[in-house]
Amino acid sequence: MKAIYKRELRAYFTSMLGYSFLTIFLLITGIQFYRINIGNNIATMARFFDSVLYLIMFFLPLLTIRLFAEDRKQKTDQLLFTAPISVWDIVLGKFFAAFTVFIIGTVITAIYPIIIMMYGKLPVGETLNGYLGFILFSSMILAIGSFMSSVTENQVIAAIATYGVIILIVFIDVLPIFIANEAVSQIFVWLSPIRRFTDFSLGILNPEPIIYYLSLTGLFVFFTGLSLEKRRLN
């Protein structure tokens, strides 16, 4: 896994992909921080995380659409399948490489709460909780994108499929507003990944959304492994 991880991480920064993602990521978060916190003199970051969550999930697929689709298109996946490594080494190495690029951008945003601490009183626990939820939610999106990349050799199709799931996530979030039946509405509230983020943005450390995000992340990483294993055997 270590060799795959290093190879993929290096690939992000020997091309423009890693730099492009980090530029977009920091531009989005910087604008939102200035607009919400600096512009309104707000010391808490709850609104910042809520707004960034909706925006950044549409850019996270930049890190995943090429992960497996490119190898499949160029037939280099056959070299990986015949190498003395397991399918799960490939899956986890690639996933953690994409996750690392995301974490690099997230760590850089730590400058935002530092700025608040310099001029005001920052609720540290609430902020750390917000970062935890943001990381867990993003890891879920990366896992979904990885799976979509593993089932096709076309990066455009992988992107469309990933965005389709993201739109479904947003749809599940807004659907309860239009449902009159309370029981059905609560089912969609329970299913909504975005609504699960509410506890984190409010500074509430609830194990349920943590388990929810980790479970979905693990599930889609598992699906990715199954997809590669099926292709290896064919």
C-alpha positions as CSV (number, residue, x, y, z in Angstrom):
1,M,0.0,0.0,0.0
2,K,2.8,2.4,0.8
3,A,4.3,2.2,-2.7
4,I,0.9,2.9,-4.3
5,Y,0.2,5.8,-1.8
6,K,3.5,7.4,-2.6
7,R,3.0,6.9,-6.4
8,E,-0.5,8.5,-6.3
9,L,0.5,11.3,-4.0
10,R,3.4,12.2,-6.2
11,A,1.2,12.1,-9.3
12,Y,-1.1,14.8,-7.8
13,F,1.9,17.2,-7.5
14,T,3.8,16.3,-10.7
15,S,0.6,17.3,-12.6
16,M,-1.5,20.4,-12.0
17,L,-4.3,18.5,-10.4
18,G,-3.1,18.7,-6.8
19,Y,-2.2,22.4,-7.1
20,S,-5.5,23.2,-8.9
21,F,-7.5,21.5,-6.2
22,L,-5.7,23.3,-3.4
23,T,-6.1,26.6,-5.2
24,I,-9.8,26.2,-5.6
25,F,-10.2,24.8,-2.1
26,L,-8.4,27.7,-0.4
27,L,-10.1,30.2,-2.6
28,I,-13.5,28.9,-1.6
29,T,-12.7,28.6,2.1
30,G,-11.0,32.0,2.1
31,I,-13.9,33.8,0.5
32,Q,-16.4,32.2,2.8
33,F,-14.2,33.0,5.9
34,Y,-13.9,36.6,4.9
35,R,-17.6,36.9,4.0
36,I,-19.0,35.2,7.1
37,N,-16.5,35.7,9.8
38,I,-14.5,38.8,9.0
39,G,-17.3,40.7,7.2
40,N,-19.8,40.1,10.0
41,N,-17.4,40.1,12.9
42,I,-18.4,36.5,13.9
43,A,-16.0,34.6,16.2
44,T,-17.7,31.1,15.8
45,M,-17.1,29.0,12.7
46,A,-20.4,27.1,12.6
47,R,-21.8,29.1,9.7
48,F,-18.4,28.9,7.9
49,F,-18.5,25.1,8.0
50,D,-22.1,24.9,6.9
51,S,-21.5,27.1,3.9
52,V,-18.2,25.5,2.9
53,L,-19.7,22.0,3.1
54,Y,-22.2,22.7,0.3
55,L,-19.5,24.3,-1.9
56,I,-16.5,22.0,-1.4
57,M,-18.3,18.7,-2.0
58,F,-18.7,19.7,-5.6
59,F,-15.0,20.1,-6.0
60,L,-13.8,17.0,-4.1
61,P,-14.5,14.7,-7.1
62,L,-11.5,16.5,-8.8
63,L,-9.3,14.3,-6.6
64,T,-11.1,11.0,-7.4
65,I,-12.3,10.9,-11.0
66,R,-8.8,9.8,-12.3
67,L,-7.9,7.5,-9.5
68,F,-8.9,4.2,-11.2
69,A,-10.4,5.3,-14.5
70,E,-7.1,6.6,-15.8
71,D,-5.3,3.3,-15.0
72,R,-8.1,1.4,-16.7
73,K,-8.0,3.5,-19.8
74,Q,-4.3,3.3,-20.2
75,K,-4.3,-0.4,-19.3
76,T,-1.8,0.2,-16.5
77,D,-4.2,-1.4,-14.1
78,Q,-3.1,-4.8,-15.5
79,L,0.4,-4.1,-14.2
80,L,-0.9,-3.3,-10.8
81,F,-3.0,-6.5,-10.8
82,T,0.1,-8.6,-11.6
83,A,2.3,-6.9,-9.1
84,P,2.9,-8.6,-5.7
85,I,0.3,-6.4,-4.0
86,S,-3.3,-7.0,-3.1
87,V,-6.3,-5.3,-4.5
88,W,-6.9,-3.7,-1.1
89,D,-3.3,-2.2,-1.1
90,I,-4.2,-0.5,-4.4
91,V,-7.6,0.7,-3.2
92,L,-6.4,2.0,0.2
93,G,-3.2,3.5,-1.3
94,K,-5.1,5.5,-3.9
95,F,-7.8,6.5,-1.4
96,F,-5.4,7.8,1.2
97,A,-3.4,9.7,-1.4
98,A,-6.6,11.6,-2.4
99,F,-7.5,12.0,1.3
100,T,-4.0,13.4,2.0
101,V,-4.3,16.1,-0.6
102,F,-7.6,17.1,1.0
103,I,-6.1,17.1,4.4
104,I,-3.2,19.4,3.3
105,G,-5.8,22.0,2.2
106,T,-7.8,21.5,5.5
107,V,-4.6,22.0,7.6
108,I,-3.8,25.2,5.8
109,T,-7.3,26.6,6.7
110,A,-6.2,26.4,10.4
111,I,-5.0,29.9,9.8
112,Y,-8.7,31.0,9.9
113,P,-9.4,30.1,13.6
114,I,-5.9,31.5,14.4
115,I,-6.9,34.8,13.0
116,I,-10.1,34.8,15.1
117,M,-8.1,33.9,18.2
118,M,-5.9,36.9,17.6
119,Y,-8.8,39.4,17.6
120,G,-11.6,37.6,19.5
121,K,-12.7,34.6,21.6
122,L,-12.8,31.4,19.6
123,P,-14.9,28.5,20.9
124,V,-12.1,26.0,20.4
125,G,-14.1,22.8,21.2
126,E,-16.9,23.8,18.7
127,T,-14.3,24.6,16.1
128,L,-12.4,21.3,16.5
129,N,-15.7,19.5,16.3
130,G,-16.6,21.4,13.1
131,Y,-13.3,20.3,11.6
132,L,-13.9,16.7,12.6
133,G,-17.3,16.6,10.9
134,F,-15.9,18.4,7.8
135,I,-13.1,15.8,7.5
136,L,-15.5,12.8,8.0
137,F,-18.1,14.2,5.5
138,S,-15.4,14.8,2.9
139,S,-13.9,11.4,3.4
140,M,-17.3,10.0,2.5
141,I,-17.5,12.0,-0.7
142,L,-14.0,10.9,-1.6
143,A,-14.9,7.2,-1.1
144,I,-18.0,7.7,-3.3
145,G,-15.9,9.3,-6.0
146,S,-13.3,6.5,-5.7
147,F,-16.0,3.9,-6.3
148,M,-17.4,5.7,-9.3
149,S,-13.9,6.0,-10.8
150,S,-13.4,2.2,-10.3
151,V,-16.4,1.2,-12.4
152,T,-15.5,3.0,-15.6
153,E,-12.5,4.0,-17.7
154,N,-14.0,7.3,-18.7
155,Q,-13.2,10.1,-16.3
156,V,-16.2,12.2,-17.6
157,I,-18.6,9.3,-16.8
158,A,-16.9,8.9,-13.3
159,A,-17.4,12.6,-12.7
160,I,-21.1,12.6,-13.8
161,A,-21.8,9.6,-11.7
162,T,-20.2,11.2,-8.6
163,Y,-22.0,14.4,-9.1
164,G,-25.2,12.5,-9.5
165,V,-24.7,11.0,-6.0
166,I,-23.8,14.4,-4.6
167,I,-27.0,15.9,-6.1
168,L,-28.9,13.0,-4.5
169,I,-27.4,13.9,-1.2
170,V,-28.5,17.5,-1.5
171,F,-32.0,16.3,-2.7
172,I,-32.3,14.1,0.4
173,D,-31.4,17.1,2.6
174,V,-34.1,19.4,1.1
175,L,-36.8,16.8,0.5
176,P,-38.2,16.7,4.1
177,I,-39.3,20.3,3.7
178,F,-41.9,19.2,1.0
179,I,-43.1,16.1,2.7
180,A,-46.2,16.4,4.8
181,N,-46.0,13.0,6.4
182,E,-43.9,13.4,9.6
183,A,-42.8,9.7,9.7
184,V,-41.6,9.7,6.1
185,S,-40.0,13.1,6.6
186,Q,-38.0,11.9,9.6
187,I,-36.7,8.9,7.5
188,F,-35.2,11.3,5.0
189,V,-33.8,13.5,7.8
190,W,-32.2,10.4,9.3
191,L,-30.7,9.4,5.9
192,S,-29.4,12.9,5.0
193,P,-25.6,13.1,5.3
194,I,-25.8,16.9,5.3
195,R,-28.2,17.0,8.3
196,R,-25.9,14.7,10.1
197,F,-23.4,17.5,10.0
198,T,-25.5,19.8,12.1
199,D,-24.2,18.3,15.4
200,F,-20.6,19.0,14.4
201,S,-21.3,22.6,13.3
202,L,-23.0,23.2,16.7
203,G,-20.1,21.7,18.6
204,I,-22.0,18.6,19.7
205,L,-19.8,15.5,19.8
206,N,-22.4,12.8,18.9
207,P,-21.1,9.3,18.1
208,E,-24.0,8.6,15.8
209,P,-23.0,10.8,12.9
210,I,-19.3,9.8,13.3
211,I,-20.3,6.1,12.9
212,Y,-22.6,7.1,10.0
213,Y,-19.9,8.8,8.0
214,L,-17.3,6.2,8.8
215,S,-19.7,3.4,7.8
216,L,-20.5,5.0,4.5
217,T,-16.8,5.7,3.8
218,G,-15.9,2.1,4.6
219,L,-18.8,0.8,2.6
220,F,-17.8,2.7,-0.6
221,V,-14.1,1.8,-0.1
222,F,-15.3,-1.8,0.2
223,F,-17.4,-1.5,-3.0
224,T,-14.3,-0.1,-4.8
225,G,-12.3,-3.1,-3.7
226,L,-15.0,-5.5,-5.0
227,S,-15.1,-3.6,-8.3
228,L,-11.3,-4.0,-8.7
229,E,-11.3,-7.6,-7.6
230,K,-14.0,-8.4,-10.2
231,R,-12.0,-6.7,-13.0
232,R,-8.8,-8.5,-11.9
233,L,-10.5,-11.9,-12.1
234,N,-12.0,-11.2,-15.6
